[in-house]
Amino acid sequence: MSTPLFLTICMNPTIQKTLRFSGLVMDKVNRTPLHRLDVSGKGINVSRVLTQLGKDCLHLTQLGGNFRPLFLDLCRQDGLSIEWVESGSPIRFCYTLINDADHSVTELVEESDPVAEGTEERLMEAYAGLLPRFEWIIISGSMAAGFSPALVPFMVRLAKEGGKKVILDLRGRDLVNSLEYKPDLIKPNLFEFVQTFAPDLTAGSRLINEPGNENRIKSRTRDLCFDLAEKHRCRIILTRGTDPLWFAEPGKFSEYPFEPVTPVNTTGSGDAFTAGLVAALGDGASLEDAIARGIRCGCLNAGLLKVGVISE
């Protein structure tokens, strides 16, 4: 096998339990024979789709607790290459509840326990040792508790100093603090972007749904994208579920419509999009062609039960 070209990183590993119901009734006992268990987390999902696309990929993370052997065995079953450092933090479980009656997908997310002292230093050392082998660095998702705000910016700075291409699927302080090092592309979803840069337009875990607010959100987002793309010389892609995605380059803001599919499980579709996008960019595709390939991968994932795949 040739040297891997894609390094994916996520500091919050997950084991995902997916349950599919013909009809889900709250406050009642619900039974189903349709269920599965998979490794997940944004970085793992990106890695799995890159692997299914035939790309050489390595995933870097932290692992700890009694479920680490299960996590590693599930990675082997999916053909994933993984490097990890000891964290002493039990791997969290997350749950996806699919209701075929209304095509809804509900996610239940456990917060992680803090990583042990010294985990960050071990991860930084592992990352610095791996970095020279790769051309594309994809950092996704939230960090487990116990990591410092300096970790992700350190990774971005080191990668850019080494001439690497950096893709960030992040939100909040990790994204804001990394922008000064000029990542090549950032790819949060619309809510994550607005929550990070215009939090007054959000309420809890959603955008404020008021008459006329959609135009206000688009106007503010367009202005922010122009400013960020120009200041940091990066490209910005904002996924919006089944709505046309928005993307920006210095001096340009565009919309990309697509035909949505009837979903089975939308969990991991954004990660499948990221994998398709970066695989195409790695092949030398234009941004618009890469977006088209990313959309195809995201739609393929949405039509399948397993999380973060384009084929089962």
N, C-alpha and C positions, 0 to 999 in steps of 0.2 A: 504493500500500500504506500502511496506517495505521502510526503509530509503534509499533515493537515494545514489548511489555509485559513480556517475559520475557528476562532476561539470565542465561545460563548461563556458568559459569566452571570451567575445569579447567586446572591448570598442568602437566599431564603428557600431552601428545598422543600418540596411538598410531596406527599403521597395523596393521590386524588381518588376518591370513591365516587363513582358515577352510578346513579340509579334512575331508571326510566319507567315512568308510570303512564298507563293509558289515561288516567285521570287522577289528579292529586287533590285530596280534600283535607284542608287544614283542620286540626283538632280532632282528627280521626286516625285509626290505624290504617296505614297504606302498605300493601304488599306488592312485590314485583319479582319476577324471575330474571329480569333484565338488569344486570348490574355488573360492574367491572372495577378493577383496581389497577391504577397506573402510577408511575412516577410522573411528576408534573412540576409546576413552577415555570415561570416565563422562559428562563434560559434553557431548561430541559425541553420544553415544547419547541423552541427554535431549533435546538440541536436535532430533535427527532425528525423534523421536517427537512432540515438541511441534509440529514443522512438519507432520508427517503428520496431526496432529489439527487442523490449520488455524490454529494460533496463530502470531503474529508473535514471532520469537525471534532473538536475536543471541548468538553464542558468542564469548567472549574467552579467548585462550590465548597461549602463547609458541611460536615456531617457529624452527627453524634447520636447517642442514645441507642435503645434496644432495637429500633426499626432500621438501623443502618444496613444490616445484611439484607433485609427485604428490599430496601431502596436500590442497593447495588445489584441484586439479582434481577430486579425488574429492568434496570438499565441494560444488563447483559442480554436479557430477552429481546430488548428493542434494538440491539446492536449499537448501543451508544458507548462512546469512549469518554471516560470521566476521570478527572483528577480531583482529589479532595484533601482538605486538611481537617484534623480533629478539632471539634468545637465544643464537645460536651453538651451540646444543645439538642434535645430530642427533636426528631423530624416531625413537623406538624402534619396534620391531616386536614384536607379540605373536601367538601362534599358538593356534588352537582346533582340537583333534583330536576329532572326533565318531565314536563307535563305535556303529553301529546295532545291533550284535549284543546289546549290553547297555544301550543308551541312555545310555552314559556320555559325559561331556564333560570333556576334559582341557585345561587352559590352561597354556601356556608363556609366561612373562612376562619380557621383558628389562627390566632396571633402566636408568634414563635416565642419560645423562652430565650432569655439572653445567652449569647455565646460566652464561653469561658475566657478568662483573662489570657492573653497571648494569642488568641485566634486570629486577630487582625494582622499581627506581625507575621504569623505563619502564612496567611493568605497572601500578603504583600510579597513575601519571599518566593512563594510558589509562582505567583503571577510574573514577577520579574524574571524568573528562570525560564518560564514558558514563552514569554512574549517574542523573543527573536524568531521563533519558528512560524509565526503567523503573519498574514497580511491584513485580515479583517478581524476587528474586535467588536463584539456585540455584547453590551452590558444591559441587562433587563431586570425590571422588577424592583421590589422593595428590599431593604436589608433587614435581616433579623436584628432584634434588640441586642445591644452590646457593641455594635460597630460604631466608629466615630464618623462625623461628617467629612473627615479628610480622606476616607478610603476611596470613594468613587472618583473625586477629582484627581487623586494621586494616580489612579489607573489610567484616566484619560490623558493626563499630562505625560506620563511615561510612554504611552502608546504613540502620541503625536510627536514626541521628541524622537521616537524610533521610526518615524515615517509611516506609521500604520493608518489604515482607514478605521474610523471609529463610528459606530452606530449606537445611539442611546435610546432605549425605550424605558424612560424614567419619568418621575414627577417630583415635585417638591424641591427640597433643598439639594438633593443629590443632582438634579438636573441644573438648577440655578448655579450651584457652585462649580459645575463642570464646564459651563459655557465659555469661560475666559480662555480655556485651552483649545477652543475651536474644534469641537467634534465635527465630523463630516456631515452627519445627518442626525436629527432627533425625530423620534416617532412615538410621542404619547397619543392617547386618544383625545378627543375634544374635551371631555370632562377633565381629564388629568391636566391638560394644557391650561384650561381656564382656571381650574382650582389652583394651579401654580402661579399664574401670572395675572389673573383677574378674579380673585376669590369672592369679590362682592357680587359676582354673577352666579354664585352657587349657593345652595342651601343643603347642608348635610352631604349626602352622596349623590346629588343630582344638580343639574342646571335649573335655575329658577324658571318656572313655567308660568309666565305672565304674558298677557297680550302685548305684542310688539317686541318682546324680549329676544325673539329669534334673530331679528334684524340687528338688534343692539349687540348680541353675542357675535354675530358674523362681522360686524363693523369693527368691534374691539379686537377680535381675533385677527382680522386682516391687518390692522394697524400694528399689532404686536408682532405678527409674523414678519412684516416688512422691516420693522426695527431690529428684531433679533437676527434675521437672516443677513441684513446689511452689516450690523455691528460685529457679529461673530463669524461672518462668511460661511454660514452653514445652510443646509437645506432642511426644510421642516415638512413633515407629513403628519396630518391629523386624521386619523380614522374616526368615522362617525357611525358605526354600526352599519345599518343598511342604507344610510344616506350617502350621497356622493362625498368622497373624501376631499380634503383641502390640502394643497401643497404649495410651498413657497420656496423660491430661490431669491438671491439678492435682486431686488427690483421687480419681482414677479410673484403674483398670487393667482392660483388657478384652482379649478374644481374638476374632479374626475368622477363622472357618473358611472354606474355599473348596474347590471341586472342582479338583484339579490335572489338568493335561493330560499326555498322553504326549509328552515333549519331543523336538524335533529339535536345537535349539541353545539352551541356557539362558543363554549369554553375553549380557549386556545386559538380562536380564529385570528385574533390580532397577532399572536405569535407566529402562526402559519403565514400570515401576510408578511411579517418581518423576514422570515426565512426565505420566502419566494423573492422578495425584494432584494435582499442582500446577495442571494445566489445569482440573480440576474445582473446586478451591478458588478459582481465578481467576474461575470462572463463578459463584461464590457458593454452591457446594454445602456441605453439612454435612461434617464430618470422616468420618463413616461412609459417606456416599455417595461422597465422594472416594476413600476406600480401595477401595470396590467398583470404581470406574472404574480405579484404579491396578492392581488385581488383574487386571481384564480385559486391560489393555494388557500386563502382564507375561506373562500366559498366551498372548496372541497372539504376542508375541515368541518365546516358547519353542517355538512350533510352526513357526517359520520358520528357514531356514538363515542368512540375513543377520543380522548382529549389530545390536541396538539399533533394531528396527523393529516396526511393527504391520502392515505390508503390504510386499510385495516388488514 
